Amino acid sequence: MLNYEEALAFIHGRVGYGKKLGLENMRRLLRRLGNPQEAFCSLHVAGTNGKGSVCAFAASALRAAGHRVGLYTSPYLMRYNERMQIDGRPIPDERLAQLTAEVAEQIAQMEAAGEGVPTIFETGTAIAFLYFAREKVDVAVVEVGLGGRLDPTNVIEPLACAIARIGLDHTKVLGDTIGQIAMEKAGIIKPGVPVALQAQEEEARARIQAVCAQRGAACLDLTLYPPVGVVMHARGASFHAELPGLSGDFAISLAGEHQVANAMTALALLGLVRERMGLSLQQVQRGLLEARWPGRLEWFPQLLLDGAHNPQGVACLTAYLRRFFSNRRPVLLMGVMANKDSAEMARLLSPLCAGAVCVRPEGIERALDPAQLRDLFLAQGLPAETAASSLEGLQRARQLAGQDGLVLCCGSLYLVGEIRLSLMKDDSAAS
């Protein structure tokens, strides 16, 4: 039996282990565990940006309807446990330790028998599916980790799936064109399983529709069903949706115009399973309004946290700033991963900011050198500097912003999670 710290050490110790050659490792591991993924219904969500928000909306609506709901997402913000939740509560430490020990034993037997070496994400996915099965969830909302076709989550047979907005990200793995990436995302489409498709660039839309046609999967294309009567405010929005399976007036508490698109995608997905899951309009309305997704345009006093970590996400963030805060120029606290298009993010953010403090999220070796990020902002004419740590960077950004100024933290969910954790600890200490 492992304790919690040992369980985390085992999971994170899988980094660099295994080789992603397909889904066979995942299937072998799940067979050894009794195929837990077959014990519950599921919804599957892929996309480049917004898929986590779509999952949060869908899970909240299903909970509002009285279902016991599993939610599997990645990455986590503050603690690994957040990745696997039931009814909005992360897996308890002792439960994670217990299930990790079971999975670790099967992995050891697999490796000894020469049956393959599961990766860190395959390991985590197996733990989550075992948790959902043991706790007898009615339905699990499952977010794809990377791509779709070869993602470890792609072993489920969902009731329906959704594909959120597709953009250029993880190009070394998924391809360097929108069309190539769309085909990887379309890998989650199963024969006869309906698909809710968020409005896309035409190349992505055409590729996904072609896969749906090949596999006999009905495609609910949200390009044909735009929201109407949209009223935006700084902390959410209201709108009317007319969808084949679900129509009515809705309000959300997640900020940004892109969250209306994500909510529409969740509504389309829920509409595809409305009869099967017994969802009333009122339950869905309440669920959407109650949905929370921390670290995405999340407000703290004089501080805005956003997980935007690629140009597409930053474009949504800058649209939000222009709409609601055109008279305020925040000081930026930013750290990014080395494989992201940092130059484009710097170009988008610089005109709206008063300055930048560049940091490396704690313990993240894959992050871009803060000095390189600083130079990208300096090249855009924005005053920029580095800080030795994220928390020192926050202190410096607040100093530069002044008592009434605004600090914007973005660029990496690792950074947002680190800052958020420090804020939550400060709140706990103050209370």
N, C-alpha and C positions, 0 to 999 in steps of 0.2 A: 504493500500500500504506500502510495506517495502522499506527502503533505502538499499543501498548496504551492509553496516555493519550489519544491522539487518538480511538481507538475509543470509549472511555468518554465522551469529550466529545461525540462525534457522537450516541451513544445518548441521553445525558441532555439533549442539546440539542434533542431531539425534543419535550420538554415544551412544551405549548401549540400544537404543530403538529397539523394534521389535524382532522378532525371525525368523530365516531363516528356514522355514519348507518346502519350495518349491517355486513355482512361482506364487502362487495364490494372495498373497499380491500385487505383481507387476501388475498382470493382472487386479485386481480390481481397482487399482489406475489409470492405463492407460484407463480403460473403463470410469471412471469418467471424464477423460480429453479428451474423444473422440477418443481414440486409435490413438494417433499421429504417432506411429511407423508404421502404415499402409499407411501413406501419402508419403513415399519416398522409393526408392530402397535402399538396403543395402548389404554390405559385412561384414562378421563376422570372427574375427581372435582370436584364442585361442593359448595357449602355455605357457611354463614356462618362457623361456627367448627368447627375440627377437620379441615378438608379437607386441610391440609398434613400432619397426623399420619397420616391415612388413606393418603395418598400415600407417606409414609415407611415405614409398615408394609408396604404392598403391594410397593414397590420392593425392600425388604430381603428379603422372602420370594422374590421372583422371582430376585434375585441368589443367594440360597442354593440355588436350584434350578439354578444354572449358566447362567442367561441373562445376556446383555449388556443392561443395563437403563439407559435414559435416564430422567431425572427432571427435570421442569420445574415450578418452583414460584415463588411470589412472596409478599411481597417478600423481599429478601435480608437477612441479619443484618449481615454485616461487609463483604463484597465482592460486587460485582455478579455475579461468576463463579459464585457459589453457586446462582444461579437455574437454571442448566443443568448437570446432572451426568451422568456415565456411571459406573456401578458405584461410586457413592458419592464420586466425585472431581469437583470443579468443573472446568469447562472451563479449560485452560491459557491464560495471558495471550496468548501468541502466536497461539493458535488463535482466540481471541475476536477479536483484531485482524484476522486474515486474513478471517474470515467476515463481520465487520462491514463490511469494505471491499467485499466482494462485494454485500452487501445494500444498502449505501449507494449503490453504482453503479446498481443497479436502481431504487432510490427516486428518484434524480436523473432517470433516464430516464422514470419514471412521471410525475413532476411536470412535466417538460418537455413530455410528450405530453398533459398535461391529464387524466391518468387517475386522479388522486386524490393525497392527501397522507397517507401513513401516520402513525399516532400512535406515541408512544414504546413502548406495549405491543405494538402490531402489529410494530414493528421488532424488539423483543426476541424475540417469538414466532417470527418468521421466522428469526432467527439460530439459535435453539434447534432448530427443525425441520431446518434445513440441517445443523447439527452432528450431530444424531442420524442423519440420512440418510447423511452422508459417513462417519460412523464405524460404520455398519451395525449399529446396535443391534437386538436381537431384538424388544424391546418398549419403549415409552416410557410412563411414568406421568405424566399431564399434569394439573396443577391449574388449574382455572379461576381467572382473575384477579379478575374482578368480575362478579357475576350469573351469566350462562350463555348466555342466548339470543343476545346480541350480543357476547359475549366473543370476542377474536381466536382463542382456542384452539378455538372451536366449528366450525372447518373440518375437524377430524379425523373419521374414521369408526371409532370405537373398537370393540373386541371386546365391551366392557361398560362401564358407567359406574356411579358411586356418587354419592349425594347425602347429605352429612353434615348435621349439625344446622343448622336454619334459624332465624335470629333477625332482629331489627330492626337493620339496619346499612345504611349507604349509602342511606338512605331517599329522599334527593333524586334519586337516579338510578334506584333499583329499585322505589320505591313505599313507602308508609308503613303498610302492613298486612302481616301474615305471609302472607296469601293472595297478594297482589301479588308479594311477593318470591319466594314459592314458584314462581309461574308463570315468573318470570325464570330461576330455577335449573333448572326443568324444561325449559328451552329446549335443554339438552344432550341430551335424550332423542331418540334416532333410531329410525325404524321398525324393529322387529324386534330391537333391541339391548337385552339385559337390563339391569335396573337393581337395584342394591343400595341400599335406602332405610333410612337410620338412623331410629330412633324419633323422631317429630316431634309437634309440636302437631297437634291433629286437623285444623285448617283446612289446614295445609301438607300433611299426609298425604293428605287427600281430593283436593286439587288435583293433586298429583303422581300419585296413582293414576289419576285421570281422564285425565291426559295419556298415561300408559302404556297405558291401555285404548284411547285414540284411535289411538295409533301402533303398536299390536300389540307392545308391548315388555313382556316378562315382568317383574313387579315382586316382588323378594324383600324383603318388609316385615319389618324386624328387630323391630318391635313384637311379632311373633308368635314370635320366637326369642330371648328374653332369655338372657344368660349365667347359668350356675348355679355354685354353689360358689365365689363370688368371695371371694378373700382379698386384702385391700388392705394395702400397707405404704408407708412414706414414699418409697420409691424405685421403686415398681412394683406389680405385682399378678399373681395367677394366677387362672384361671377355667376352666370347661368350656363348650365351645360345641357345640350340636347344630344344625347347619345342613344344608340339603338337599345342598349340594355338598361340605361339609367339616366334620367333627366330630372332637373330641378335647380333650385338656387342653393349655392354653397358658399361657405366662408372658410378661410384658412388662417392660421396663426403663424405660418412661416412666411418670411419676408422675401420680396423680390418677384419680378414678373416671371422669371423662370419657374418659380414654384407654382404658379398657376398652370403652366404647361405640365409640370410634374403631377399636380393634383388631377388634371384632366386625364393623364395617362393612368393614374391609379383608378380613377372612376371608370375608365374604359375597361381596365383589367377586372375590376369588381363586377362590372356589368356582364362580362362574359361568364361569370360564375354565380350571378345573383340568385338564380333559382336553386342551384345546387347548395349554396351556403345559406339560403333563407334570409337574404338581406332586405330590410325595409329602407325606404328612402330616408326616413328620420334617423335610423341608425347610422347610415352612411354619412349623412350631414353632420351628425354629432362626432363621428369618428374623425372626419376630415378636420373639423374645427379643433379637436383635442390633440391632433397629431403634433408631436415635437421631434425635432431632429437637431440635437445640440451641435454647436460649432459651425452652423451655417447661418450667416447673418444673424448671429446671436448677440444680444446687447448686454453689456455690463456698464456700470457708471463710467461715462466718458471713454468707453472702449467697445469696439465692434470686432467680433471674431468671425472669420469666414474661412471655410476650408478650401477656397479656390486655389487649385494647385496646377492649373494648366491654362493656356490662353483662352479656351472656351469658358472655363469657370470664371476667369478674371474679367472677361467681357460682360458676363452677367453681373458681377460685382460692380464694375464701373458704370453700367447702366443704372443700377440701383443708386449709386452715389450721385450721379448726374440728376436723377429724378427727384431725390429727396434731400440732398445735401450739397447742392450746387454752390451754396454760399459758405461752405465750410471745407477747408483743405486739411485733411487729417495728416498726422505724422504716421508713417508706415513702419510697422515692425514686421520684418519678413525673413523667412528662411525657406529654401526650396531644395528639392532633390536635384541631383546633378544631371539626371536624364530628362529633365523638363526643358521646355523652350523658355528659358529665363529671360532672354533678350526681348522676346515679344511681350512677356508679362510686364517687364520694366517699361517698355514703350507704352503700353496701355495705361499703366497706373501713374506714370510720372506727371502727366498734365493735371492730375486731380489732387496731388499730394503736396504738402509743404516741405517734406523731407523724408528720409528713410534711414532706419537703423537695421542693419543686416546681421543676422545671427545664424548659427548652426543649431538645430534642435538637439537637445541633449542625447548623447549616445548614438546618434544617427550618422554613421560613417559615409553613407551614400549621399549625404547632403552636399550641395555646392559650397565651395569655400566662400565664406562671407565677404572676403575682399573682392572676389570675382563678381559677386552680386552687387556690391557697392559700386564697382567700376561701371557696371551696366547702367546703374542709375545716374552716375556722374556723366556718362556719355549722353544721357538724355537731358542734361542740364539741371538735374534735381540734386540738391544738397544731400549727401549720404555719408554714412560712417558705419563702422562695425562695433560690435560689443562682444565681450568674451563669453557671455552666456545669454540664454533667452531671457532670464529674469533680469539680468543687468540691462539687456536691451529694452525690456518693458519699462524699467525705471528711467532709462535715458529718453525713450520716446515720450513718456509722460512729462518729463522735464522740458523737452523741446516743445511739446504741445501747449504747455501752460495749464493753469488751473481750469480754464473753461474750454480748452481745446479737446480734440478728438484723436484717439489713437486707433489705427486700423491694423489688426494682426491677420495676416493671410500668407499663402504661399505653400503651406504644407499642413496636412492634418496632424502630423507629428508635433509641429510647433503649436498649433491651435490647442491640441490636447494638453501639452505641457503647460501652456499659459492658463488654460481653463482649470486644470488641476490645482495650480497655485492659487487661483482666485477662490476656488471652492474651499481649500484649506484655510485661507485667510478668513472667509465667512464663518467657517466652523470655529476658528479660534476666537473671533469677535463675539460669537454667540455664547 
